[in-house]
């Protein structure tokens, strides 16, 4: 009989390398490794050789960067999603794409299960598995870190390193690692290790080497740089007059933002599983794009449409953070968001300077801003009669006056 097939989300690091070997031994199964290229750069070097040497029957290394930018990052930025007021959801938004491709491979290979190396304390386990449930409910999920026999065998990193050495698993790891990282096209995250102390200062001079995508704002150029972003229906389509694909937009903005020390965030966030965790993030290009998009909306989006969309930001961001990208409620909100973006078109000018993204002008052929109406001088259009405000205020004040009168009478 043919062996059972399991598709493993594989990064080539210590955890997933050990898990690959452990799955093969424990389940006597054929392990198909899968790595999504979503912008990890040199972290992908040598992965095929590592996976095959560790026991994988084959490995898929799929370039998903263009799909990531177009179908995941852009829709999320149209929704102005920001988790707990700070986090641009760089890791969160990548997981549904990875899981989507995993189940596609599983079906193509006839695999009965997928597996991941996410721990039982984090958010990623939920994101992977909710995506699988939504897209391929017939495929089972193996989460080794939630299995007692796995945790008993590997209570810590020392045991994993020893296991790797015993089985000649080609990984580079040490018994002490100061922090963990996760990188993609949108950002890089840092957590655990020394960062578990919320009083630890990663911005201190002695810790500058930790950051990857951006220079320290103090070391950024002393000369500000102006850039122009052109939008069409809510998406950035050109930078400084050059037409770019969504992927090229992110790559260009990452380079510009990193050069000027833009996009660093240090926060204590609330995980879906209930605990607080400390994360440090670099999102240089995303920070520029987020700022530019909001400025473009300010000129072109109807007030009540904007306020309605903004009322859903917290819900939308939580859906992404918690792994509900393919849930019907996220899709429903996205339909409203897409409708709201039809006229978000024009050009935004920004000034980049030492960690700051500063608005420097906005224009649009479909601008809703009319200087003749907004002017403090005489209105040549006669579109607004200041005297009309008297009745407007009187009507809005009516309930306040009635309520106040009731309270005053009650005190007598």
C-alpha positions as CSV (number, residue, x, y, z in Angstrom):
1,X,0.0,0.0,0.0
2,X,1.1,3.5,-0.7
3,X,2.2,5.5,2.3
4,X,0.0,8.3,3.6
5,X,1.1,11.8,2.4
6,X,1.5,14.8,4.6
7,X,2.2,18.3,3.4
8,X,4.3,20.3,5.8
9,X,4.7,24.0,6.0
10,X,8.5,24.1,6.0
11,X,10.9,27.0,6.6
12,X,14.1,25.1,7.0
13,X,14.7,26.3,10.5
14,X,15.2,24.1,13.6
15,X,11.6,23.5,14.4
16,X,10.2,22.5,11.0
17,X,13.3,20.5,10.2
18,X,12.9,18.4,13.3
19,X,9.2,18.2,12.7
20,X,9.7,16.9,9.2
21,X,11.9,14.0,10.5
22,X,9.6,13.4,13.4
23,X,6.4,13.2,11.2
24,X,8.1,10.8,8.9
25,X,9.1,8.5,11.7
26,X,5.9,8.8,13.8
27,X,3.4,8.4,11.0
28,X,5.5,6.3,8.7
29,X,4.3,8.8,6.0
30,X,5.6,10.5,2.9
31,X,6.4,14.1,3.8
32,X,6.0,16.7,1.1
33,X,7.6,20.0,2.2
34,X,6.2,23.3,1.1
35,X,7.8,26.7,1.3
36,X,6.0,29.9,0.2
37,X,8.3,32.6,-1.2
38,X,6.5,35.7,0.1
39,X,9.6,37.9,0.3
40,X,12.0,36.2,2.8
41,X,15.0,36.9,0.5
42,X,18.1,34.9,1.4
43,X,16.2,32.9,4.0
44,X,15.2,30.6,1.1
45,X,18.8,29.7,0.1
46,X,19.5,26.0,0.3
47,X,16.0,24.9,1.4
48,X,15.5,22.3,-1.3
49,X,18.7,20.5,-0.3
50,X,17.9,20.7,3.4
51,X,14.4,19.3,3.0
52,X,15.4,16.4,0.9
53,X,18.4,15.6,3.1
54,X,16.0,15.6,6.1
55,X,13.7,13.1,4.5
56,X,11.1,14.9,2.4
57,X,10.1,13.1,-0.7
58,X,9.8,16.4,-2.6
59,X,9.6,20.1,-1.9
60,X,7.5,22.9,-3.4
61,X,9.1,26.4,-3.3
62,X,6.4,28.6,-4.8
63,X,6.9,32.3,-5.6
64,X,3.7,33.8,-4.2
65,X,5.0,37.4,-3.8
66,X,2.8,38.9,-6.6
67,X,-0.3,37.2,-5.3
68,X,0.5,38.3,-1.8
69,X,0.8,41.9,-2.8
70,X,-2.2,42.0,-5.2
71,X,-4.8,39.8,-3.5
72,X,-3.9,40.1,0.2
73,X,-1.9,43.2,1.0
74,X,-3.9,45.6,-1.3
75,X,-7.4,44.6,-0.1
76,X,-6.3,44.8,3.5
77,X,-4.8,48.3,3.0
78,X,-8.0,49.4,1.3
79,X,-9.8,48.5,4.5
80,X,-7.3,50.6,6.5
81,X,-6.8,47.7,8.8
82,X,-4.7,48.4,11.9
83,X,-4.7,46.0,14.8
84,X,-5.0,47.7,18.2
85,X,-4.0,51.0,16.7
86,X,-0.4,50.0,15.8
87,X,0.1,46.7,14.0
88,X,-0.1,46.6,10.2
89,X,-0.7,42.8,10.3
90,X,2.3,41.7,8.4
91,X,2.5,38.2,9.7
92,X,-1.3,37.8,10.0
93,X,-2.1,38.5,6.4
94,X,0.6,36.1,5.1
95,X,-0.8,33.0,6.9
96,X,-4.0,32.5,4.9
97,X,-2.1,32.7,1.6
98,X,0.4,30.0,2.8
99,X,-2.4,27.8,4.1
100,X,-4.4,28.2,0.9
101,X,-1.5,27.0,-1.2
102,X,-0.8,24.1,1.2
103,X,-4.3,22.7,0.7
104,X,-4.0,23.1,-3.0
105,X,-0.8,21.1,-3.0
106,X,-2.4,18.5,-0.6
107,X,-5.2,18.0,-3.0
108,X,-2.9,17.8,-6.1
109,X,-0.7,15.2,-4.3
110,X,-3.5,13.2,-2.8
111,X,-2.4,14.0,0.7
112,X,-4.7,13.4,3.6
113,X,-3.2,15.9,6.0
114,X,-1.3,19.1,6.3
115,X,1.1,19.9,9.2
116,X,2.6,23.1,10.6
117,X,5.2,24.1,13.2
118,X,3.2,26.7,15.0
119,X,3.1,26.5,18.8
120,X,0.1,25.9,20.9
121,X,0.5,29.4,22.4
122,X,0.5,31.5,19.3
123,X,-1.9,32.9,16.7
124,X,-0.5,31.1,13.6
125,X,-2.0,27.7,14.6
126,X,-5.4,29.3,14.4
127,X,-4.7,31.1,11.1
128,X,-3.5,28.0,9.4
129,X,-6.2,25.8,10.6
130,X,-9.2,28.2,10.1
131,X,-8.0,28.6,6.5
132,X,-7.8,24.9,6.0
133,X,-11.3,24.5,7.5
134,X,-12.7,27.1,5.2
135,X,-11.1,25.8,2.0
136,X,-10.6,22.1,2.5
137,X,-12.6,20.7,5.4
138,X,-11.8,17.1,4.3
139,X,-8.1,17.5,5.0
140,X,-6.9,16.9,8.5
141,X,-4.3,19.0,10.3
142,X,-1.4,17.8,12.4
143,X,0.0,20.3,14.9
144,X,3.0,18.6,16.6
145,X,3.4,21.2,19.3
146,X,-0.1,20.4,20.6
147,X,0.6,16.7,20.8
148,X,1.7,15.5,24.2
149,X,4.2,12.9,22.9
150,X,6.0,15.6,20.8
151,X,6.2,18.0,23.8
152,X,7.5,15.2,26.0
153,X,10.2,14.4,23.5
154,X,11.1,18.1,22.9
155,X,10.5,20.1,26.1
156,X,13.0,22.7,24.9
157,X,15.4,23.8,22.2
158,X,18.3,21.8,23.6
159,X,16.5,18.5,23.0
160,X,15.6,19.6,19.4
161,X,19.2,20.5,18.7
162,X,20.4,17.1,20.1
163,X,17.8,15.4,17.9
164,X,19.0,17.3,14.8
165,X,22.6,16.4,15.5
166,X,21.7,12.7,16.1
167,X,19.8,12.5,12.8
168,X,22.3,14.6,10.8
169,X,19.6,17.2,10.1
170,X,21.4,20.2,8.4
171,X,20.3,23.1,10.5
172,X,22.2,26.0,12.1
173,X,21.0,26.7,15.6
174,X,22.4,27.3,19.0
175,X,21.1,26.5,22.4
176,X,20.5,30.2,23.1
177,X,18.7,32.4,20.6
178,X,18.1,36.0,21.6
179,X,14.8,36.3,19.6
180,X,12.8,34.8,16.8
181,X,12.0,36.5,13.5
182,X,9.5,36.2,10.7
183,X,10.0,38.0,7.4
184,X,7.9,38.6,4.3
185,X,7.2,41.3,1.7
186,X,5.2,43.4,4.1
187,X,7.3,43.3,7.2
188,X,9.6,41.5,9.6
189,X,8.6,40.6,13.2
190,X,10.8,40.0,16.2
191,X,9.5,38.3,19.4
192,X,10.5,36.0,22.3
193,X,13.9,35.8,24.0
194,X,15.1,39.1,25.4
195,X,12.0,40.8,23.9
196,X,9.7,39.0,26.4
197,X,10.8,41.7,28.9
198,X,8.6,44.7,27.9
199,X,11.1,47.0,29.6
200,X,13.9,45.9,27.2
201,X,14.7,48.7,24.7
202,X,15.3,47.3,21.2
203,X,16.0,50.8,20.0
204,X,19.0,51.3,22.2
205,X,22.3,51.8,20.4
206,X,23.6,48.4,21.6
207,X,20.7,46.6,19.9
208,X,20.8,48.3,16.4
209,X,22.0,45.1,14.8
210,X,18.6,43.5,15.5
211,X,16.8,45.5,12.8
212,X,16.9,44.3,9.2
213,X,14.7,46.4,6.9
214,X,15.3,49.9,8.2
215,X,18.1,52.1,9.5
216,X,17.8,53.7,12.9
217,X,15.9,56.9,12.4
218,X,18.8,58.7,14.1
219,X,21.1,57.4,11.3
220,X,18.7,58.2,8.5
221,X,19.7,60.9,5.9
222,X,19.6,64.5,7.2
223,X,18.0,65.5,3.9
224,X,14.2,64.9,3.5
225,X,13.1,63.0,0.4
226,X,9.8,63.8,-1.4
227,X,7.9,61.0,-3.2
228,X,4.6,60.9,-5.2
229,X,2.3,57.9,-5.1
230,X,-0.5,57.6,-7.7
231,X,-3.7,55.7,-6.8
232,X,-6.4,54.2,-8.9
233,X,-9.5,52.8,-7.2
234,X,-7.8,52.5,-3.9
235,X,-4.5,50.8,-5.1
236,X,-1.1,52.5,-5.5
237,X,-0.2,52.0,-9.2
238,X,2.8,54.3,-9.7
239,X,5.6,55.9,-7.7
240,X,7.3,59.1,-8.9
241,X,5.6,58.7,-12.3
242,X,6.7,55.1,-12.9
243,X,3.9,52.6,-13.3
244,X,4.4,49.6,-11.0
245,X,2.8,46.3,-10.2
246,X,1.6,45.7,-6.6
247,X,4.7,43.7,-5.9
248,X,7.0,46.4,-7.3
249,X,5.1,49.0,-5.3
250,X,5.9,47.1,-2.1
251,X,9.5,46.5,-3.0
252,X,10.1,50.2,-3.9
253,X,8.4,51.5,-0.8
254,X,10.3,49.1,1.4
255,X,13.6,50.4,0.0
256,X,12.5,54.1,0.5
257,X,11.1,53.5,3.9
258,X,14.0,51.5,5.1
259,X,16.4,54.2,3.9
260,X,14.6,56.8,6.1
261,X,14.1,54.6,9.2
262,X,10.3,54.4,8.7
263,X,7.9,51.8,10.1
264,X,9.3,50.6,13.4
265,X,6.6,49.5,16.0
266,X,7.2,48.1,19.5
267,X,3.9,47.0,21.1
268,X,2.3,44.6,23.6
269,X,-0.6,43.1,21.8
270,X,-3.5,40.8,22.7
271,X,-3.2,37.3,21.1
272,X,-6.4,35.5,20.0
273,X,-5.6,32.7,22.4
274,X,-5.9,35.0,25.4
275,X,-2.4,36.1,26.5
276,X,-0.5,39.3,25.9
277,X,2.7,39.2,23.9
278,X,5.4,41.7,23.0
279,X,6.2,42.2,19.3
280,X,8.6,44.5,17.5
281,X,7.9,45.1,13.8
282,X,9.5,46.8,10.9
283,X,7.0,47.7,8.1
284,X,8.7,50.5,6.1
285,X,6.9,50.3,2.8
286,X,3.6,49.4,4.4
287,X,3.7,52.4,6.7
288,X,4.2,54.7,3.7
289,X,1.4,53.1,1.8
290,X,-1.0,53.2,4.7
291,X,-0.4,56.9,5.2
292,X,-0.7,57.7,1.6
293,X,-3.9,55.8,1.1
294,X,-5.6,57.5,4.1
295,X,-4.6,60.9,2.6
296,X,-6.0,60.0,-0.8
297,X,-9.2,58.9,0.8
298,X,-9.5,62.2,2.7
299,X,-9.9,64.0,-0.6
300,X,-12.0,61.6,-2.6
301,X,-14.2,59.5,-0.2
302,X,-17.7,60.6,0.8
303,X,-17.8,61.5,4.5
304,X,-20.5,59.0,5.6
305,X,-19.0,56.2,3.5
306,X,-15.6,56.8,5.1
307,X,-17.1,56.8,8.6
308,X,-19.0,53.6,7.9
309,X,-15.8,51.9,6.6
310,X,-13.8,53.3,9.5
311,X,-16.4,51.9,12.0
312,X,-15.4,48.4,10.7
313,X,-11.6,48.8,10.9
314,X,-11.4,47.2,14.3
315,X,-13.6,44.3,13.3
316,X,-11.8,43.8,10.0
317,X,-8.3,43.9,11.6
318,X,-9.4,41.4,14.3
319,X,-10.7,39.1,11.6
320,X,-7.3,39.2,9.8
321,X,-5.3,38.9,13.1
322,X,-7.4,36.0,14.3
323,X,-7.3,34.0,11.1
324,X,-10.7,34.6,9.5
325,X,-9.5,35.8,6.1
326,X,-11.8,33.3,4.3
327,X,-14.7,33.7,6.6
328,X,-18.0,35.0,5.1
329,X,-18.0,38.1,7.4
330,X,-14.6,39.2,6.1
331,X,-15.7,38.7,2.6
332,X,-18.8,40.7,3.2
333,X,-16.9,43.6,4.7
334,X,-14.5,43.5,1.8
335,X,-17.3,43.9,-0.6
336,X,-18.3,47.1,1.2
337,X,-14.7,48.2,1.2
338,X,-14.3,47.6,-2.5
339,X,-17.3,49.7,-3.2
340,X,-15.9,52.5,-1.1
341,X,-12.7,52.6,-3.1
342,X,-14.1,53.3,-6.6
343,X,-13.1,57.0,-6.5
344,X,-10.0,56.8,-4.4
345,X,-7.8,57.9,-7.2
346,X,-5.2,60.7,-7.6
347,X,-1.8,61.6,-6.4
348,X,-0.3,61.9,-2.9
349,X,2.9,63.7,-2.2
350,X,4.8,62.7,0.9
351,X,8.0,63.8,2.7
352,X,10.1,61.1,4.2
353,X,12.4,62.2,7.1
354,X,14.0,60.3,10.0
355,X,11.2,57.8,10.7
356,X,8.4,60.2,9.7
357,X,6.0,60.1,6.8
358,X,4.7,63.7,6.4
359,X,1.9,64.7,4.1
360,X,3.0,67.3,1.5
361,X,0.1,67.6,-0.9
362,X,-2.8,65.6,-2.5
363,X,-4.7,66.1,-5.7
364,X,-7.3,64.1,-7.6
365,X,-9.5,64.5,-10.7
366,X,-12.4,63.3,-8.6
367,X,-11.7,65.4,-5.6
368,X,-14.7,66.1,-3.3
369,X,-12.9,69.1,-1.9
370,X,-14.2,72.4,-3.3
371,X,-12.2,75.4,-2.3
372,X,-14.9,77.8,-3.4
373,X,-17.3,76.2,-0.8
374,X,-14.7,75.6,1.9
375,X,-13.2,79.1,1.7
376,X,-13.4,81.5,4.6
377,X,-13.9,84.3,2.0
378,X,-17.1,85.0,0.1
379,X,-18.5,81.9,-1.6
380,X,-18.8,82.7,-5.4
381,X,-20.9,79.5,-5.9
382,X,-23.6,80.5,-3.3
383,X,-23.7,76.7,-2.5
384,X,-23.6,77.3,1.2
385,X,-25.5,80.0,3.1
386,X,-24.0,80.5,6.5
387,X,-27.3,81.5,7.9
388,X,-28.6,78.0,7.2
389,X,-26.4,76.8,10.1
390,X,-28.7,78.5,12.6
391,X,-31.5,76.1,12.0
392,X,-29.1,73.2,11.7
393,X,-27.6,73.8,15.1
394,X,-31.1,74.5,16.7
395,X,-32.4,71.1,15.5
396,X,-29.3,69.2,16.7
397,X,-29.4,71.1,20.0
398,X,-33.1,70.3,20.7
399,X,-32.6,66.9,22.4
400,X,-29.7,68.3,24.4
401,X,-31.9,71.1,25.7
402,X,-34.8,68.8,26.5
403,X,-32.5,66.4,28.3
404,X,-30.8,69.1,30.3
405,X,-34.2,70.5,31.3
406,X,-35.3,67.2,32.7
407,X,-32.1,66.9,34.7
408,X,-32.5,70.4,36.2
409,X,-36.2,69.8,37.1
410,X,-35.2,66.6,38.9
411,X,-32.8,68.5,41.1
412,X,-35.4,71.0,42.3
